Amino acid sequence: RALSPRPAVAVRCQEGQLAVTVRRDLFGTGRPVRAAELSLGTASCPPLSPNPAQAFVTFVAALHECGSTLQVTPDSLIYRTTLFYKPAPSGNPLIVRATPAEVLIECHYPRKSNVSSGAVHPTWTPFRSTVAAEERLQFSLRLMADDWSRERLSNSFQLGDSLRFQADVTSEGHVPLRLFVDQCVATATPDRSSSPRYAFIDLGGCLVDGRAEDTGSAFVSPRPRPESLRFLVDAFKFAGDAGNSLYVSCHLRVSPAAQAPNPWNKACSFSKASGLWAPLEGTAAICSCCDTGSCPSP
């Protein structure tokens, strides 16, 4: 049977919730399903109060509600739930006029950088299908004033100054997230792959500049909030470079705040007093790879 130009099931993944719209003529047969026969997730969440005159039924639920599950991959946070159609028995118990159906629903949230988003229309297979969509998380990196209260108005520094960086991710309404900085690279041109090139944060969250002599570069503890991370870097320039500009590019990433920091989700500073690496959160063991240079890739 040919599908209607409008999707039978559509999903919108928002920062903290998902909205599922179901066409009453779910199978395109001209026989509308009843709203009471539809539910979302293993918790059987009901739709919003339906209007019988409307051609669609709508569900709205927080990402972690209705029995949804979360999968963390190297690149994404994937929330999964299922739309269930369970037809009521017909008046005659000896016959069946409808078959139950399930539509798997996924919301994909990138853990890295900024990406565009767009809903993907479902492709039906007999009585089972999948709908997936993606929503953008907004990352930012700012130079801050000495008291961290506002963004710094000037980006000019003298050698001996401290650069105060604050990285953030917008996660209002989302399941709580924790932000990490995997790498920060300084270059003399906007091309982050150009030479000379200095990675002052590397190895998935090791602030390696802090090992240099006479530097106070370090992550700032405690965090202002899980989705924000601050760090200090002593101002520097490239030896032999006549220019007075530095370009900084950082790779930011998030993980669920409930997930404990680990060797691939870490923020590690070097303590000159102890000669050891110290984590912003978690146990010292997660920073041991900062010395060996064999930190696992996230």
Salt bridges, closest charged atoms under 4 A:
GLU37 OE2 - ARG34 NH2 2.95
ASP75 OD1 - LYS112 NZ 3.22
GLU102 OE1 - ARG128 NH1 2.43
GLU106 OE2 - ARG80 NE 2.88
GLU106 OE1 - HIS108 NE2 2.77
ASP146 OD1 - ARG164 NH1 3.44
ASP168 OD2 - ARG142 NH2 3.35
ASP168 OD1 - ARG225 NH2 3.11
ASP182 OD2 - HIS251 ND1 3.41
ASP182 OD1 - ARG253 NH2 2.67
GLU281 OE2 - ARG178 NE 3.64
GLU281 OE2 - ARG223 NE 2.45
ASP291 OD1 - ARG211 NH1 2.93
